[in-house]
């Protein structure tokens, strides 16, 4: 197996799924390198994630909105979810 395949095979996310060697190799084939400048926002709070990031060099900061904004965000998200449910039943 490739070196990167062995490395990702030891990451709990992949290890817990008991992925076989070929599946790990397939994952590796879909990887791309993304170089990010310092202080660049990669993901905004509340957005739906569709990527899996490995940090090979440098660091990362996680910024969570203050509790007031977080509460308002959750309320709006619930309102949207309720409206979606209503639309589905029409």
DRENDO-105392 format. One record per residue: residue number from 1; residue in one letter; chain; z, x, y of N, C-alpha, C, O, CB in turn. Coordinates in Angstrom, 1 decimal. Glycine has a CB too. Layout:
N
+-----+-----+-------+--------+--------+--------+--------+--------+--------+--------+--------+--------+--------+--------+--------+--------+--------+--------+
:   n : res : chain :    n.w :    n.u :    n.v :   ca.w :   ca.u :   ca.v :    c.w :    c.u :    c.v :    o.w :    o.u :    o.v :   cb.w :   cb.u :   cb.v :
+-----+-----+-------+--------+--------+--------+--------+--------+--------+--------+--------+--------+--------+--------+--------+--------+--------+--------+
: NUM :   a :     A :      Z :      X :      Y :      Z :      X :      Y :      Z :      X :      Y :      Z :      X :      Y :      Z :      X :      Y :
...
+-----+-----+-------+--------+--------+--------+--------+--------+--------+--------+--------+--------+--------+--------+--------+--------+--------+--------+
! end
This chain:
90
+-----+-----+-------+--------+--------+--------+--------+--------+--------+--------+--------+--------+--------+--------+--------+--------+--------+--------+
:   n : res : chain :    n.w :    n.u :    n.v :   ca.w :   ca.u :   ca.v :    c.w :    c.u :    c.v :    o.w :    o.u :    o.v :   cb.w :   cb.u :   cb.v :
+-----+-----+-------+--------+--------+--------+--------+--------+--------+--------+--------+--------+--------+--------+--------+--------+--------+--------+
:   1 :   x :     A :    0.0 :    0.9 :   -1.2 :    0.0 :    0.0 :    0.0 :    0.0 :    0.9 :    1.2 :    0.5 :    2.0 :    1.2 :    1.2 :   -1.0 :    0.0 :
:   2 :   x :     A :   -0.6 :    0.4 :    2.3 :   -0.6 :    1.2 :    3.5 :    0.8 :    1.4 :    4.1 :    1.7 :    0.7 :    3.7 :   -1.5 :    0.4 :    4.6 :
:   3 :   x :     A :    0.9 :    2.4 :    4.9 :    2.2 :    2.8 :    5.5 :    2.8 :    1.6 :    6.3 :    3.9 :    1.3 :    6.2 :    2.1 :    4.0 :    6.3 :
:   4 :   x :     A :    1.9 :    1.0 :    7.1 :    2.4 :   -0.1 :    7.9 :    2.8 :   -1.3 :    7.1 :    3.7 :   -2.0 :    7.4 :    1.3 :   -0.5 :    8.9 :
:   5 :   x :     A :    2.0 :   -1.5 :    6.0 :    2.4 :   -2.6 :    5.0 :    3.8 :   -2.4 :    4.4 :    4.5 :   -3.3 :    4.3 :    1.4 :   -2.6 :    3.9 :
:   6 :   x :     A :    4.1 :   -1.1 :    4.1 :    5.4 :   -0.8 :    3.6 :    6.5 :   -1.1 :    4.6 :    7.6 :   -1.6 :    4.3 :    5.5 :    0.7 :    3.1 :
:   7 :   x :     A :    6.2 :   -0.7 :    5.9 :    7.1 :   -0.9 :    7.0 :    7.4 :   -2.4 :    7.2 :    8.5 :   -2.8 :    7.3 :    6.6 :   -0.3 :    8.3 :
:   8 :   x :     A :    6.3 :   -3.2 :    7.3 :    6.6 :   -4.6 :    7.6 :    7.2 :   -5.3 :    6.4 :    7.9 :   -6.3 :    6.5 :    5.3 :   -5.3 :    8.0 :
:   9 :   x :     A :    7.0 :   -4.8 :    5.2 :    7.6 :   -5.4 :    4.0 :    9.1 :   -5.3 :    4.0 :    9.7 :   -6.0 :    3.3 :    7.0 :   -4.7 :    2.8 :
:  10 :   x :     A :    9.6 :   -4.4 :    4.8 :   11.1 :   -4.2 :    4.9 :   11.7 :   -5.0 :    6.0 :   12.9 :   -5.0 :    6.2 :   11.4 :   -2.8 :    5.1 :
:  11 :   x :     A :   10.9 :   -5.6 :    6.8 :   11.4 :   -6.5 :    7.9 :   11.9 :   -7.8 :    7.3 :   11.1 :   -8.4 :    6.6 :   10.3 :   -6.7 :    9.0 :
:  12 :   x :     A :   13.1 :   -8.2 :    7.7 :   13.6 :   -9.4 :    7.1 :   12.7 :  -10.6 :    7.1 :   12.6 :  -11.4 :    6.1 :   14.9 :   -9.8 :    7.8 :
:  13 :   x :     A :   12.0 :  -10.9 :    8.2 :   11.0 :  -12.0 :    8.3 :   10.1 :  -12.0 :    7.1 :    9.9 :  -13.1 :    6.5 :   10.3 :  -12.0 :    9.6 :
:  14 :   x :     A :    9.6 :  -10.9 :    6.7 :    8.6 :  -10.8 :    5.6 :    9.3 :  -10.6 :    4.3 :    8.9 :  -11.2 :    3.3 :    7.7 :   -9.6 :    5.8 :
:  15 :   x :     A :   10.4 :   -9.9 :    4.3 :   11.1 :   -9.7 :    3.0 :   11.7 :  -11.0 :    2.4 :   11.6 :  -11.2 :    1.2 :   12.3 :   -8.7 :    3.3 :
:  16 :   x :     A :   12.2 :  -11.8 :    3.3 :   12.8 :  -13.1 :    2.9 :   11.7 :  -14.0 :    2.2 :   12.1 :  -14.9 :    1.4 :   13.4 :  -13.8 :    4.0 :
:  17 :   x :     A :   10.5 :  -13.8 :    2.6 :    9.4 :  -14.6 :    2.1 :    8.8 :  -14.1 :    0.8 :    7.9 :  -14.7 :    0.2 :    8.3 :  -14.8 :    3.1 :
:  18 :   x :     A :    9.4 :  -12.9 :    0.3 :    8.9 :  -12.3 :   -0.9 :    7.4 :  -12.2 :   -1.0 :    6.8 :  -12.6 :   -2.0 :    9.5 :  -13.0 :   -2.1 :
:  19 :   x :     A :    6.8 :  -11.7 :    0.0 :    5.4 :  -11.6 :    0.1 :    4.9 :  -10.5 :   -0.8 :    5.5 :   -9.4 :   -0.9 :    4.9 :  -11.4 :    1.5 :
:  20 :   x :     A :    3.8 :  -10.7 :   -1.5 :    3.3 :   -9.7 :   -2.4 :    2.6 :   -8.6 :   -1.6 :    2.3 :   -8.7 :   -0.4 :    2.3 :  -10.3 :   -3.4 :
:  21 :   x :     A :    2.2 :   -7.6 :   -2.3 :    1.5 :   -6.4 :   -1.7 :    0.3 :   -6.8 :   -1.0 :    0.0 :   -6.4 :    0.2 :    1.3 :   -5.3 :   -2.7 :
:  22 :   x :     A :   -0.6 :   -7.7 :   -1.6 :   -1.8 :   -8.1 :   -1.0 :   -1.6 :   -8.9 :    0.2 :   -2.4 :   -8.8 :    1.2 :   -2.7 :   -8.8 :   -2.0 :
:  23 :   x :     A :   -0.6 :   -9.8 :    0.2 :   -0.3 :  -10.6 :    1.4 :    0.1 :   -9.7 :    2.6 :   -0.3 :  -10.0 :    3.7 :    0.8 :  -11.6 :    1.1 :
:  24 :   x :     A :    0.9 :   -8.7 :    2.3 :    1.3 :   -7.8 :    3.4 :    0.1 :   -7.0 :    3.9 :    0.0 :   -6.8 :    5.1 :    2.4 :   -6.8 :    2.9 :
:  25 :   x :     A :   -0.8 :   -6.6 :    3.0 :   -2.0 :   -5.9 :    3.5 :   -2.9 :   -6.8 :    4.3 :   -3.4 :   -6.4 :    5.3 :   -2.8 :   -5.4 :    2.2 :
:  26 :   x :     A :   -3.0 :   -8.1 :    3.9 :   -3.7 :   -9.1 :    4.7 :   -3.1 :   -9.2 :    6.1 :   -3.9 :   -9.3 :    7.1 :   -3.8 :  -10.4 :    4.0 :
:  27 :   x :     A :   -1.8 :   -9.3 :    6.2 :   -1.2 :   -9.4 :    7.5 :   -1.5 :   -8.2 :    8.3 :   -1.9 :   -8.3 :    9.5 :    0.4 :   -9.4 :    7.3 :
:  28 :   x :     A :   -1.5 :   -7.0 :    7.8 :   -1.9 :   -5.8 :    8.5 :   -3.3 :   -5.8 :    9.0 :   -3.5 :   -5.3 :   10.1 :   -1.7 :   -4.5 :    7.6 :
:  29 :   x :     A :   -4.2 :   -6.4 :    8.3 :   -5.6 :   -6.5 :    8.7 :   -5.7 :   -7.3 :   10.0 :   -6.7 :   -7.2 :   10.7 :   -6.5 :   -7.0 :    7.6 :
:  30 :   x :     A :   -4.8 :   -8.2 :   10.2 :   -4.9 :   -9.1 :   11.3 :   -4.1 :   -8.6 :   12.6 :   -4.0 :   -9.3 :   13.6 :   -4.3 :  -10.5 :   11.0 :
:  31 :   x :     A :   -3.5 :   -7.4 :   12.4 :   -2.7 :   -6.9 :   13.5 :   -3.6 :   -6.2 :   14.5 :   -4.6 :   -5.6 :   14.2 :   -1.6 :   -5.9 :   13.0 :
:  32 :   x :     A :   -3.2 :   -6.2 :   15.8 :   -3.9 :   -5.5 :   16.8 :   -2.8 :   -4.8 :   17.7 :   -1.7 :   -5.2 :   17.7 :   -4.8 :   -6.4 :   17.7 :
:  33 :   x :     A :   -3.2 :   -3.7 :   18.3 :   -2.3 :   -3.0 :   19.2 :   -2.4 :   -3.6 :   20.6 :   -3.5 :   -3.8 :   21.1 :   -2.6 :   -1.5 :   19.2 :
:  34 :   x :     A :   -1.3 :   -3.8 :   21.2 :   -1.3 :   -4.4 :   22.5 :   -0.3 :   -3.5 :   23.4 :    0.9 :   -3.5 :   23.1 :   -0.8 :   -5.9 :   22.5 :
:  35 :   x :     A :   -0.9 :   -2.8 :   24.3 :   -0.1 :   -1.9 :   25.2 :    0.2 :   -2.8 :   26.4 :   -0.7 :   -3.3 :   27.1 :   -0.9 :   -0.6 :   25.6 :
:  36 :   x :     A :    1.5 :   -2.8 :   26.8 :    2.0 :   -3.6 :   27.9 :    2.6 :   -2.7 :   29.0 :    3.3 :   -1.7 :   28.6 :    3.0 :   -4.6 :   27.5 :
:  37 :   x :     A :    2.2 :   -2.9 :   30.2 :    2.8 :   -2.1 :   31.3 :    4.3 :   -2.5 :   31.4 :    4.7 :   -3.6 :   31.0 :    2.1 :   -2.3 :   32.6 :
:  38 :   x :     A :    5.1 :   -1.6 :   32.0 :    6.5 :   -1.9 :   32.3 :    6.7 :   -3.1 :   33.1 :    5.8 :   -3.4 :   34.0 :    7.2 :   -0.7 :   33.0 :
:  39 :   x :     A :    7.7 :   -3.9 :   32.8 :    8.1 :   -5.1 :   33.6 :    7.1 :   -6.2 :   33.5 :    7.1 :   -7.1 :   34.4 :    8.3 :   -4.7 :   35.0 :
:  40 :   x :     A :    6.2 :   -6.2 :   32.5 :    5.2 :   -7.3 :   32.3 :    5.9 :   -8.4 :   31.5 :    6.5 :   -8.1 :   30.4 :    4.0 :   -6.7 :   31.6 :
:  41 :   x :     A :    5.7 :   -9.6 :   31.9 :    6.2 :  -10.8 :   31.1 :    5.2 :  -11.0 :   29.9 :    4.0 :  -11.2 :   30.1 :    6.4 :  -12.0 :   32.0 :
:  42 :   x :     A :    5.8 :  -11.1 :   28.7 :    5.0 :  -11.3 :   27.6 :    5.0 :  -12.7 :   27.2 :    3.9 :  -13.3 :   26.8 :    5.5 :  -10.4 :   26.4 :
:  43 :   x :     A :    6.1 :  -13.4 :   27.2 :    6.3 :  -14.8 :   26.9 :    7.2 :  -15.4 :   27.9 :    8.3 :  -14.9 :   28.2 :    6.9 :  -14.9 :   25.4 :
:  44 :   x :     A :    6.8 :  -16.6 :   28.3 :    7.7 :  -17.4 :   29.3 :    8.7 :  -18.2 :   28.5 :    8.3 :  -18.8 :   27.4 :    6.8 :  -18.2 :   30.2 :
:  45 :   x :     A :    9.9 :  -18.4 :   29.0 :   10.8 :  -19.3 :   28.4 :   10.3 :  -20.7 :   28.2 :    9.7 :  -21.2 :   29.1 :   12.2 :  -19.3 :   29.2 :
:  46 :   x :     A :   10.4 :  -21.2 :   27.0 :   10.0 :  -22.6 :   26.8 :    8.5 :  -22.7 :   26.2 :    8.1 :  -23.8 :   25.8 :   10.1 :  -23.4 :   28.0 :
:  47 :   x :     A :    7.8 :  -21.6 :   26.3 :    6.4 :  -21.7 :   25.8 :    6.4 :  -21.6 :   24.3 :    7.3 :  -21.1 :   23.6 :    5.6 :  -20.5 :   26.4 :
:  48 :   x :     A :    5.4 :  -22.1 :   23.7 :    5.2 :  -22.1 :   22.2 :    4.7 :  -20.7 :   21.8 :    3.6 :  -20.3 :   22.4 :    4.3 :  -23.2 :   21.7 :
:  49 :   x :     A :    5.3 :  -20.1 :   20.9 :    4.9 :  -18.7 :   20.5 :    3.8 :  -18.8 :   19.4 :    3.9 :  -19.6 :   18.5 :    6.1 :  -18.0 :   19.9 :
:  50 :   x :     A :    2.8 :  -18.0 :   19.6 :    1.8 :  -17.9 :   18.6 :    1.4 :  -16.5 :   18.2 :    0.4 :  -16.2 :   17.6 :    0.5 :  -18.6 :   19.1 :
:  51 :   x :     A :    2.4 :  -15.6 :   18.5 :    2.2 :  -14.1 :   18.2 :    3.5 :  -13.6 :   17.6 :    4.6 :  -14.2 :   17.9 :    1.7 :  -13.3 :   19.4 :
:  52 :   x :     A :    3.4 :  -12.5 :   17.0 :    4.6 :  -11.8 :   16.4 :    4.5 :  -10.4 :   16.9 :    3.5 :   -9.7 :   16.7 :    4.6 :  -11.9 :   14.8 :
:  53 :   x :     A :    5.5 :   -9.9 :   17.6 :    5.4 :   -8.6 :   18.3 :    6.3 :   -7.6 :   17.6 :    7.4 :   -7.9 :   17.2 :    5.8 :   -8.7 :   19.7 :
:  54 :   x :     A :    5.8 :   -6.4 :   17.4 :    6.5 :   -5.2 :   17.0 :    6.6 :   -4.3 :   18.2 :    5.6 :   -4.0 :   18.8 :    5.9 :   -4.5 :   15.7 :
:  55 :   x :     A :    7.8 :   -3.8 :   18.5 :    7.9 :   -2.8 :   19.6 :    7.9 :   -1.4 :   19.0 :    8.9 :   -1.1 :   18.3 :    9.2 :   -3.1 :   20.5 :
:  56 :   x :     A :    6.9 :   -0.7 :   19.2 :    6.7 :    0.6 :   18.7 :    7.3 :    1.7 :   19.6 :    7.8 :    2.7 :   19.1 :    5.3 :    0.9 :   18.4 :
:  57 :   x :     A :    7.3 :    1.4 :   20.9 :    7.8 :    2.4 :   21.8 :    8.3 :    1.7 :   23.1 :    7.6 :    0.7 :   23.5 :    6.7 :    3.4 :   22.2 :
:  58 :   x :     A :    9.4 :    2.0 :   23.6 :    9.9 :    1.4 :   24.8 :   11.0 :    0.4 :   24.5 :   11.6 :    0.5 :   23.4 :    8.8 :    0.7 :   25.6 :
:  59 :   x :     A :   11.1 :   -0.6 :   25.3 :   12.2 :   -1.6 :   25.1 :   11.7 :   -2.9 :   25.6 :   10.6 :   -3.1 :   26.1 :   13.5 :   -1.2 :   25.8 :
:  60 :   x :     A :   12.6 :   -3.9 :   25.5 :   12.3 :   -5.3 :   25.9 :   13.6 :   -5.9 :   26.5 :   14.7 :   -5.6 :   26.1 :   11.8 :   -6.1 :   24.7 :
:  61 :   x :     A :   13.4 :   -6.7 :   27.4 :   14.5 :   -7.5 :   28.0 :   14.2 :   -9.0 :   27.7 :   13.1 :   -9.4 :   27.8 :   14.7 :   -7.2 :   29.5 :
:  62 :   x :     A :   15.3 :   -9.7 :   27.5 :   15.1 :  -11.2 :   27.2 :   15.8 :  -11.9 :   28.4 :   17.1 :  -11.7 :   28.5 :   15.7 :  -11.6 :   25.8 :
:  63 :   x :     A :   15.1 :  -12.6 :   29.1 :   15.7 :  -13.3 :   30.3 :   15.7 :  -14.8 :   30.0 :   14.7 :  -15.5 :   29.8 :   14.9 :  -13.1 :   31.6 :
:  64 :   x :     A :   16.9 :  -15.4 :   30.0 :   17.1 :  -16.8 :   29.7 :   17.5 :  -17.4 :   31.0 :   18.4 :  -16.9 :   31.7 :   18.2 :  -17.1 :   28.6 :
:  65 :   x :     A :   16.9 :  -18.6 :   31.4 :   17.2 :  -19.2 :   32.7 :   18.7 :  -19.5 :   32.8 :   19.4 :  -19.7 :   31.8 :   16.4 :  -20.5 :   32.8 :
:  66 :   x :     A :   19.2 :  -19.7 :   34.0 :   20.6 :  -20.1 :   34.2 :   20.8 :  -21.4 :   33.6 :   19.9 :  -22.2 :   33.4 :   21.0 :  -20.1 :   35.7 :
:  67 :   x :     A :   22.1 :  -21.8 :   33.2 :   22.4 :  -23.0 :   32.5 :   21.8 :  -24.3 :   33.2 :   21.4 :  -25.2 :   32.5 :   23.9 :  -23.1 :   32.4 :
:  68 :   x :     A :   21.9 :  -24.3 :   34.5 :   21.3 :  -25.5 :   35.2 :   19.9 :  -25.7 :   34.9 :   19.4 :  -26.8 :   34.6 :   21.6 :  -25.4 :   36.7 :
:  69 :   x :     A :   19.1 :  -24.6 :   35.0 :   17.7 :  -24.7 :   34.8 :   17.4 :  -25.0 :   33.3 :   16.5 :  -25.8 :   33.0 :   17.0 :  -23.4 :   35.2 :
:  70 :   x :     A :   18.2 :  -24.4 :   32.4 :   18.0 :  -24.7 :   31.0 :   18.3 :  -26.1 :   30.7 :   17.5 :  -26.7 :   29.9 :   19.0 :  -23.8 :   30.2 :
:  71 :   x :     A :   19.3 :  -26.7 :   31.2 :   19.7 :  -28.1 :   31.0 :   18.5 :  -29.0 :   31.5 :   18.1 :  -30.0 :   30.8 :   21.0 :  -28.5 :   31.7 :
:  72 :   x :     A :   18.0 :  -28.7 :   32.6 :   16.9 :  -29.5 :   33.2 :   15.6 :  -29.4 :   32.3 :   14.9 :  -30.4 :   32.1 :   16.6 :  -29.1 :   34.6 :
:  73 :   x :     A :   15.4 :  -28.2 :   31.9 :   14.2 :  -27.9 :   31.0 :   14.3 :  -28.7 :   29.7 :   13.4 :  -29.4 :   29.3 :   14.1 :  -26.4 :   30.7 :
:  74 :   x :     A :   15.5 :  -28.7 :   29.1 :   15.7 :  -29.5 :   27.9 :   15.5 :  -31.0 :   28.1 :   15.0 :  -31.7 :   27.3 :   17.1 :  -29.2 :   27.3 :
:  75 :   x :     A :   16.0 :  -31.5 :   29.3 :   15.9 :  -32.9 :   29.6 :   14.4 :  -33.3 :   29.7 :   14.0 :  -34.3 :   29.2 :   16.6 :  -33.2 :   30.9 :
:  76 :   x :     A :   13.7 :  -32.4 :   30.4 :   12.2 :  -32.7 :   30.6 :   11.5 :  -32.6 :   29.3 :   10.6 :  -33.5 :   29.0 :   11.6 :  -31.7 :   31.6 :
:  77 :   x :     A :   11.8 :  -31.7 :   28.5 :   11.2 :  -31.5 :   27.2 :   11.5 :  -32.8 :   26.3 :   10.6 :  -33.2 :   25.6 :   11.7 :  -30.2 :   26.5 :
:  78 :   x :     A :   12.7 :  -33.3 :   26.4 :   13.0 :  -34.5 :   25.6 :   12.2 :  -35.7 :   26.2 :   11.7 :  -36.5 :   25.4 :   14.5 :  -34.8 :   25.7 :
:  79 :   x :     A :   12.1 :  -35.8 :   27.5 :   11.3 :  -36.9 :   28.1 :    9.9 :  -36.8 :   27.6 :    9.3 :  -37.9 :   27.2 :   11.4 :  -36.8 :   29.6 :
:  80 :   x :     A :    9.3 :  -35.7 :   27.6 :    7.9 :  -35.5 :   27.1 :    7.8 :  -35.9 :   25.6 :    6.9 :  -36.6 :   25.2 :    7.4 :  -34.0 :   27.3 :
:  81 :   x :     A :    8.8 :  -35.4 :   24.8 :    8.7 :  -35.8 :   23.4 :    8.8 :  -37.3 :   23.2 :    8.1 :  -37.8 :   22.3 :    9.9 :  -35.1 :   22.7 :
:  82 :   x :     A :    9.7 :  -37.9 :   24.0 :    9.8 :  -39.4 :   23.9 :    8.5 :  -40.1 :   24.2 :    8.1 :  -41.1 :   23.6 :   11.0 :  -39.9 :   24.7 :
:  83 :   x :     A :    7.9 :  -39.6 :   25.3 :    6.6 :  -40.2 :   25.7 :    5.5 :  -40.0 :   24.6 :    4.7 :  -40.9 :   24.4 :    6.2 :  -39.6 :   27.1 :
:  84 :   x :     A :    5.5 :  -38.8 :   24.0 :    4.6 :  -38.6 :   22.9 :    4.8 :  -39.5 :   21.8 :    3.8 :  -40.0 :   21.2 :    4.7 :  -37.1 :   22.5 :
:  85 :   x :     A :    6.1 :  -39.8 :   21.4 :    6.4 :  -40.7 :   20.4 :    5.9 :  -42.1 :   20.7 :    5.4 :  -42.8 :   19.8 :    7.9 :  -40.7 :   20.1 :
:  86 :   x :     A :    6.1 :  -42.5 :   21.9 :    5.6 :  -43.8 :   22.4 :    4.1 :  -43.9 :   22.3 :    3.6 :  -45.0 :   21.8 :    6.1 :  -44.1 :   23.8 :
:  87 :   x :     A :    3.4 :  -42.9 :   22.7 :    2.0 :  -42.9 :   22.6 :    1.5 :  -43.0 :   21.2 :    0.5 :  -43.6 :   20.9 :    1.4 :  -41.7 :   23.3 :
:  88 :   x :     A :    2.1 :  -42.3 :   20.3 :    1.7 :  -42.4 :   18.9 :    1.9 :  -43.7 :   18.3 :    1.2 :  -44.1 :   17.4 :    2.6 :  -41.4 :   18.1 :
:  89 :   x :     A :    2.9 :  -44.5 :   18.8 :    3.1 :  -45.8 :   18.2 :    2.2 :  -46.9 :   18.8 :    2.3 :  -48.1 :   18.4 :    4.6 :  -46.2 :   18.4 :
:  90 :   x :     A :    1.4 :  -46.5 :   19.8 :    0.6 :  -47.5 :   20.4 :   -0.7 :  -47.7 :   19.7 :   -1.6 :  -48.5 :   20.0 :    0.3 :  -47.1 :   21.9 :
+-----+-----+-------+--------+--------+--------+--------+--------+--------+--------+--------+--------+--------+--------+--------+--------+--------+--------+
! end
